[in-house]
Amino acid sequence: MLMKKLVPLFSLTAMVLITSCNGPEPTVEKPYNQSINITPIPLELIQKQDTFKLSKRIVFVAGNTDIEKVAAYFSAKIKASTGYDLKTVKDKPASDYISLNIVPDLTLNDEGYTLDITHQGIDIQAKTAQGLFYGMQTVMQLLPAEIESPTLIKNIAWNIPAVTVKDEPRFKYRGLHLDVCRHFVDVDFIKKQLDVLAMFKINRFHWHLTEDQAWRIEIKKYPKLTEMGAVRTEGEGNTYGPFFYTQEQVKEIVAYAKERFIEVIPEIELPGHAVAALHAYPEFSCTGEPIEVRNIWGVATDVFCAGNDSVFQFLEDVIAEVVPLFESEYFHIGGDECPKLRWEKCPKCQARIKELGLKGNKEHSAEEKLQSYFVQRIEKVLLKHNKKMIGWDEILEGGLAPSATVMSWRGEEGGIASANMGHDVIMTPGAWLYVDKYQGDPNLQTVTIGGYLTLSKVYNYEPVPGLIDDDKKHHILGAQANMWNEYNYTGEEMEYDIYPRIIALSELTWSAKENKSYEDFERRIDNQRVRLDMHGINYYIPMPEDKSPHMIKYWGDSVSAPFSCNFVVFTDQATLDFKTTEPARMVYTTDGSEPTLKSEVFTKPLTFTENTTLKIRSVLLSDKMSPVRTITIEKQTYAPAVEKEKNAKPGLTAEYYKGYVRTVAELNGKTPTETEQVATPQDTKYRVKDYMEVYADDFYSYILTGYINIPEDGIYYFNTDSELWLDATYLISNEKDNSGTARRFSRSDKSIALAKGPHAIKIVRLGAIFGGWPTQWDPVMLSIRKADQPEFTLMDASYFK
């Protein structure tokens, strides 16, 4: 069923007079409040030529306690922003009312509702209180965005357009996952997110509570889980924690979510991602040896021992304490990224394999089948507690537990296979729904895990893949956005990644597929961002990006992303052009001052013939501005080629310095542990592959020296995650520009004018942990592009001959 075409409600210049107790107050409707901005967009909507005026005379009509709770929730919100203290009555008056009514035989699902607004009143009908709650959220979205303000807003017309709405969600599962283990957030932060998620009809909060890096939930029978497992020593040497949630705090959050009709799903990771627990209780590992809480990301070798019955008793005890804290029908057990190295060598695990008669085949090893045994044994425990098990798609390996719901994250294949087997599935594929990826130009954002996921790509995801059999498509319960927080060190950074992409998730899971329109969503998102402002959300604002896409492929990642540069050189003139990932105007200055709303508006490419500092930023429809992007524009002559030393060898001289080194200065005067000649920077050794453990003896710093061959005069751009000198010019400093964050990718590209021929080069790569990322995991990378080339090229041996 299609939503009816909307009619714009007001003209851009309309002046509306409203009357208060103090007399007429003029107000101009803000551009972002014009037209209909309901998000997610409803199933059916018909707009009428009428208006309902919210005032202090309005009453809620509620017939029972459950309905009264819904009325009280919205009455409090309305009072905060308008000052109107709306009362609740049982009998419906002739006008000036908001009537909430449960109709059991309504022909909609349990979360659906109907809404009828006239100048006299508002009537909402639903089969459940949850449906009424969503109907009221739609009413709130018909009001100006300022209705979400926690403080009184004056001089605004609280008018609601008259509409008729029939609405219900397409999917029953609409979720957000939050990792609080890598980096912690407090109770108030979670409540803040729940408030906002409820606005957009998100109904599941997946709470990732245990990991290699931390155990975040109090378990009274095993106090060391939080005494020891909720704290770690970071690579920088500082202590992080102890941070965890008491059982009373968990109950508080669950109750808070319940008031907003959000189901909280706990995740206790097993059998992998268990290092924090094994630090507290090493007897549950395969080796029994002491192990520190992991202070780097990636995947740990140590996991719960599958051959030790005391492990299962421990997990049963944990589950017995966790289950009563949560009202959700689901319990997430993780099940992902469980290396089998320990199990392959563990006598107890091998004895268990023999006891169970597990044998490997072409599809699965005996150890993978042992994981299936582990998961199915825990499934039986959960069934005793009347809980349904959810696991990441690795639980498919070795055989799927009979009642399991699969969360498909490594693509869609796991979800397709599970649905076709008759299992329920929640789609959360990384390429579309992992919101820890960049949503704009990586050089203009804080560091992330990598990847490139725009708002439009999230919005256009289709949760039901075509390869699912028609009679199995009902097994797709919905979709979930996942917020992993290895690289988000604060709650504000988490919000920056979550919003507004979670709003796109809300529409793709709630709204009918045929009703979706990204162009209209882009229009409505201006209004929604103001609502986020009312909740103090630090959301992403599109930055002015280089219009010509200078792409680079991440190491080990097939995704390309645009890379803008904030240090632009020229020999004659430089012309800069800009774009944004969403519609936004841009303002700029060239005199060193900060751009304001009154600054020059960017309308066409800018040409420079002299040294200039360009400052540019985006401006939303609400006049909120992005951070300032500062670009140094410098006129240069071509740096002349140098004469190579007579004994210069092809390639680069690589000096290796064993030990933990965090600054370039620490290498001064040191004697290298080893020296060799390498063909390219990426040929250096001592890399720790597959993101495995990095021990003290694994750390090496590198100093690479030699020459690069420049094929012709030109402006060249360089990209590296290390320190780079060219002809004695300290060109790129990640130590300075990316201090305190992971050095996983270059985010400090620079350009330089170089003449044809050889140029001296020095690369310094420090061996340490930065922001949870050990540099030993990555090869030394150096990429180059000429100014007129669209993509960076990884420098191969031909450059260093």
Secondary structure by P-SEA (a helix, b strand, c coil): ccccccccccccbbbbbbbccccbbbbbbccccccccccccccbbbbccbbbbbcccbbbbbccaaaaaaaaaaaaaaaaccccbbbbbccccccccbbbbbbcccccccccbbbbbcccbbbbbcccaaaaaaaaaaaaaaccccccccccccccccccccbbbbbbbcccccccccccccccccaaaaaaaaaaaaaacccbbbbbccccccccccccccccccccccccccccccccccccccaaaaaaaaaaaaaacbbbbbbbbcccccaaaaaaccccccccccccccccccccccccccccaaaaaaaaaaaaaaaaacccccccccccccccccccccaaaaaaaaaacccccccccaaaaaaaaaaaaaaaaaaaacbbbbbccccccccccccccccccccaaaaaaaaaabbbbbbbcccccccccccccccccccccbbbbcaaaaaacccccccccccccccccbbbbbbbccccccaaaaaaaaaaaaaaaaaaaccccccccaaaaaaaaaaaaaaaaaacccccccccccccccccccccccbbbbbbbcccccccbbbbbbccccbbbbbbbcccccccccccccccbbbbccbbbbbbbccccccccccbbbbbbbbbcccbbbbcccccccccbbbbbccccccccccccccccbbbbbccccccccccccccccccccbbbbbbbbbbbbcccbbbbbbcccbbbccccccccccccccccccccccbbbbbbbcccbbbbbbbbbbccccccccccccbbbbbbcccccccccccccccc
